Structure formats: structure tokens, C-alpha cells
Amino acid sequence: MVEQQAQVVVVHLPSERRFEAMIGTQSVGKVDYVQAKTQIAFLHTEVMPEHKGAGIGSVLARTVLDYARAERLAVIPACPFIEGWMERHHEYDDLPRSRL
């Protein structure tokens, strides 16, 4: 069982095409992506093993999908985690979806 941890902050690193979840100065998860003019493809989501089960993946998913919404980008959920998360969270059904 993972104990509740300090607040997770997600940092957008556009030069690395990544959103990174941080607890303090420690990276605890990430979502890698590629972005075109009208689309963003989420390629890979990873949470460090010692932080699995703490909701970090959900924080990352919400952050990247909120970014896509704000930027008016169609989402390509190439990552199985993001795709599954979107299927369970209908508040993101309004986002246009595309395929690779």
C-alpha cells in the first residue's frame, strides 16, 4: 500500500515533449507526447514503481487532457493508460479524438 504523499505538481517541459509529475524535486511520473498544429499524441505514461497506486497517473492524465482542451487540440491516445483513462472519465468526452 502506498502512503498518501506530498502534493504532486505537474511540470510541462515542451522542449522535451513531456509532462513530468514532481513531488518536491523528485520526478515520480511522466507523459511523453508529440504535438502538431491541431493534434497531440500521448505516447507513453509512466509512474515510478514506488509511487504506483497513489493517483499520480490520474493527476497526469487530467493535466495533459486539460492542456489539450485549452490548446484546442485533438487527442490521439496512443498510450493505453491515457486511452483507458479517457474511457472511464466522461468529462473528457468533448475532446476530439483521432488515431495515428
Backbone as CSV, one residue per row, in Angstrom:
resi,resn,N_x,N_y,N_z,CA_x,CA_y,CA_z,C_x,C_y,C_z
1,MET,0.845,-1.184,0.000,0.000,0.000,0.000,0.884,1.239,0.000
2,VAL,0.549,2.177,-0.875,1.309,3.417,-0.958,0.693,4.438,-0.013
3,GLU,1.520,5.068,0.800,1.021,6.095,1.709,0.726,7.363,0.932
4,GLN,-0.213,8.171,1.459,-0.515,9.458,0.847,0.737,10.315,0.920
5,GLN,1.076,10.944,-0.184,2.321,11.681,-0.265,2.061,13.173,-0.359
6,ALA,3.142,13.939,-0.371,3.056,15.380,-0.552,2.396,15.686,-1.893
7,GLN,2.031,16.913,-2.070,1.321,17.336,-3.269,2.141,17.090,-4.541
8,VAL,1.447,16.570,-5.551,2.052,16.323,-6.857,1.880,17.577,-7.703
9,VAL,2.965,18.033,-8.289,2.944,19.174,-9.198,3.372,18.657,-10.562
10,VAL,2.590,18.992,-11.601,2.942,18.562,-12.947,3.565,19.736,-13.680
11,VAL,4.740,19.490,-14.247,5.504,20.499,-14.971,5.492,20.139,-16.454
12,HIS,5.213,21.138,-17.299,5.247,20.919,-18.747,6.641,21.282,-19.245
13,LEU,7.277,20.334,-19.920,8.616,20.534,-20.483,8.516,20.428,-22.002
14,PRO,8.065,21.506,-22.681,7.837,21.422,-24.125,9.085,21.043,-24.928
15,SER,10.256,21.489,-24.510,11.475,21.166,-25.257,11.792,19.677,-25.214
16,GLU,11.276,18.977,-24.187,11.478,17.532,-24.055,10.229,16.751,-24.455
17,ARG,9.183,17.468,-24.854,7.888,16.880,-25.220,7.404,15.934,-24.119
18,ARG,7.318,16.512,-22.918,6.975,15.700,-21.753,6.264,16.551,-20.706
19,PHE,5.333,15.914,-20.024,4.767,16.442,-18.787,5.338,15.567,-17.685
20,GLU,5.853,16.206,-16.633,6.507,15.445,-15.581,5.846,15.724,-14.236
21,ALA,5.509,14.664,-13.510,4.929,14.785,-12.174,6.071,14.837,-11.164
22,MET,5.995,15.825,-10.296,7.044,16.043,-9.314,6.452,16.050,-7.908
23,ILE,7.180,15.450,-6.986,6.916,15.625,-5.563,8.187,16.256,-5.023
24,GLY,8.090,17.519,-4.695,9.294,18.270,-4.331,10.199,18.348,-5.549
25,THR,11.421,17.878,-5.402,12.368,17.886,-6.522,12.490,16.526,-7.198
26,GLN,11.681,15.560,-6.751,11.758,14.201,-7.283,10.732,13.981,-8.385
27,SER,11.198,13.482,-9.533,10.304,13.096,-10.622,9.667,11.757,-10.259
28,VAL,8.321,11.720,-10.291,7.625,10.500,-9.901,6.779,9.921,-11.034
29,GLY,6.727,10.627,-12.164,5.964,10.124,-13.296,6.076,11.063,-14.481
30,LYS,5.609,10.576,-15.648,5.707,11.405,-16.847,4.724,10.933,-17.909
31,VAL,4.417,11.842,-18.824,3.689,11.526,-20.051,4.501,12.124,-21.186
32,ASP,4.910,11.278,-22.137,5.611,11.731,-23.324,4.595,11.956,-24.436
33,TYR,4.842,12.962,-25.269,3.896,13.293,-26.327,4.594,13.845,-27.558
34,VAL,3.867,13.894,-28.661,4.258,14.661,-29.841,3.059,15.529,-30.186
35,GLN,3.364,16.742,-30.623,2.298,17.692,-30.908,2.472,18.275,-32.291
36,ALA,1.375,18.333,-33.017,1.332,19.001,-34.310,0.433,20.223,-34.145
37,LYS,0.145,20.876,-35.237,-0.642,22.103,-35.183,-2.009,21.911,-34.526
38,THR,-2.705,20.844,-34.875,-4.078,20.658,-34.396,-4.274,19.381,-33.588
39,GLN,-3.198,18.633,-33.347,-3.312,17.351,-32.653,-2.177,17.169,-31.658
40,ILE,-2.462,16.352,-30.657,-1.424,15.935,-29.713,-1.586,14.438,-29.494
41,ALA,-0.484,13.718,-29.619,-0.493,12.268,-29.398,0.234,11.989,-28.083
42,PHE,-0.482,11.365,-27.162,0.120,10.947,-25.906,0.658,9.540,-26.111
43,LEU,1.985,9.408,-26.027,2.671,8.185,-26.435,2.932,7.209,-25.298
44,HIS,3.262,7.736,-24.132,3.702,6.849,-23.046,3.474,7.541,-21.710
45,THR,2.885,6.810,-20.783,2.712,7.292,-19.412,3.455,6.331,-18.499
46,GLU,4.170,6.908,-17.558,4.937,6.080,-16.630,4.898,6.710,-15.241
47,VAL,4.654,5.877,-14.235,4.745,6.293,-12.840,5.801,5.404,-12.198
48,MET,6.693,6.019,-11.446,7.755,5.263,-10.803,7.138,4.189,-9.901
49,PRO,7.704,2.984,-9.915,7.111,1.852,-9.187,6.780,2.145,-7.728
50,GLU,7.627,2.867,-7.043,7.389,3.140,-5.625,6.238,4.127,-5.390
51,HIS,5.693,4.703,-6.479,4.589,5.664,-6.362,3.306,5.175,-7.030
52,LYS,3.317,3.956,-7.541,2.104,3.413,-8.169,1.009,3.268,-7.120
53,GLY,-0.213,3.516,-7.555,-1.357,3.399,-6.668,-1.653,4.649,-5.859
54,ALA,-0.882,5.709,-6.071,-1.070,6.948,-5.309,-1.859,7.999,-6.084
55,GLY,-2.367,7.642,-7.270,-3.163,8.586,-8.055,-2.358,9.508,-8.950
56,ILE,-1.073,9.261,-9.059,-0.220,10.132,-9.870,-0.581,10.026,-11.350
57,GLY,-0.899,8.826,-11.819,-1.311,8.660,-13.214,-2.551,9.478,-13.527
58,SER,-3.494,9.514,-12.602,-4.710,10.311,-12.800,-4.408,11.803,-12.825
59,VAL,-3.515,12.261,-11.965,-3.117,13.673,-11.977,-2.486,14.015,-13.326
60,LEU,-1.624,13.138,-13.816,-1.005,13.358,-15.125,-2.052,13.381,-16.229
61,ALA,-2.961,12.413,-16.227,-3.980,12.334,-17.274,-4.828,13.601,-17.297
62,ARG,-5.304,14.031,-16.151,-6.116,15.248,-16.104,-5.340,16.446,-16.629
63,THR,-4.092,16.557,-16.236,-3.280,17.699,-16.646,-3.073,17.722,-18.154
64,VAL,-2.712,16.585,-18.745,-2.436,16.582,-20.187,-3.716,16.777,-20.991
65,LEU,-4.826,16.234,-20.506,-6.092,16.404,-21.227,-6.621,17.827,-21.068
66,ASP,-6.422,18.429,-19.917,-6.790,19.841,-19.746,-5.946,20.725,-20.660
67,TYR,-4.685,20.379,-20.824,-3.811,21.107,-21.748,-4.351,20.992,-23.177
68,ALA,-4.687,19.778,-23.598,-5.224,19.574,-24.953,-6.497,20.396,-25.146
69,ARG,-7.356,20.403,-24.158,-8.599,21.180,-24.240,-8.294,22.672,-24.366
70,ALA,-7.415,23.175,-23.528,-7.079,24.604,-23.537,-6.447,25.031,-24.863
71,GLU,-5.667,24.135,-25.451,-4.990,24.436,-26.716,-5.840,24.076,-27.935
72,ARG,-7.034,23.529,-27.690,-7.968,23.119,-28.756,-7.330,22.097,-29.700
73,LEU,-6.723,21.086,-29.092,-6.043,20.032,-29.850,-6.868,18.752,-29.835
74,ALA,-6.899,18.073,-30.958,-7.482,16.731,-30.999,-6.496,15.793,-30.313
75,VAL,-7.023,14.842,-29.573,-6.198,13.917,-28.793,-6.056,12.590,-29.532
76,ILE,-4.828,12.139,-29.641,-4.531,10.805,-30.143,-4.031,10.013,-28.933
77,PRO,-4.894,9.182,-28.348,-4.487,8.438,-27.145,-3.707,7.174,-27.508
78,ALA,-2.476,7.354,-27.998,-1.641,6.218,-28.399,-1.177,5.410,-27.186
79,CYS,-1.167,6.027,-26.029,-0.782,5.359,-24.792,-1.999,4.618,-24.228
80,PRO,-1.888,3.330,-23.950,-3.023,2.581,-23.406,-3.551,3.146,-22.088
81,PHE,-2.682,3.694,-21.253,-3.150,4.263,-19.988,-4.054,5.458,-20.243
82,ILE,-3.627,6.385,-21.093,-4.437,7.576,-21.384,-5.738,7.168,-22.065
83,GLU,-5.674,6.232,-22.993,-6.889,5.781,-23.674,-7.891,5.190,-22.676
84,GLY,-7.431,4.314,-21.820,-8.305,3.706,-20.824,-8.841,4.723,-19.836
85,TRP,-8.010,5.673,-19.459,-8.421,6.698,-18.510,-9.537,7.545,-19.120
86,MET,-9.381,7.903,-20.392,-10.411,8.693,-21.074,-11.727,7.925,-21.163
87,GLU,-11.656,6.627,-21.375,-12.871,5.821,-21.475,-13.635,5.776,-20.156
88,ARG,-12.926,5.938,-19.042,-13.566,5.891,-17.724,-13.977,7.267,-17.198
89,HIS,-13.512,8.336,-17.832,-13.765,9.694,-17.339,-14.466,10.502,-18.428
90,HIS,-15.776,10.454,-18.381,-16.589,11.020,-19.452,-16.591,12.543,-19.486
91,GLU,-16.008,13.171,-18.491,-15.904,14.630,-18.528,-14.959,15.104,-19.638
92,TYR,-14.254,14.162,-20.258,-13.365,14.489,-21.374,-13.917,14.014,-22.717
93,ASP,-15.177,13.586,-22.743,-15.796,13.121,-23.993,-15.881,14.221,-25.046
94,ASP,-15.836,15.486,-24.618,-15.932,16.593,-25.560,-14.646,16.791,-26.368
95,LEU,-13.550,16.207,-25.930,-12.287,16.365,-26.664,-12.347,15.589,-27.978
96,PRO,-12.004,16.255,-29.078,-11.940,15.498,-30.326,-10.838,14.450,-30.239
97,ARG,-11.122,13.257,-30.746,-10.136,12.182,-30.719,-9.763,11.811,-32.142
98,SER,-8.546,11.370,-32.268,-8.036,10.971,-33.569,-7.199,9.705,-33.388
99,ARG,-6.770,9.135,-34.454,-5.919,7.943,-34.425,-4.620,8.237,-35.162
100,LEU,-3.595,7.500,-34.803,-2.297,7.610,-35.511,-2.425,7.069,-36.904
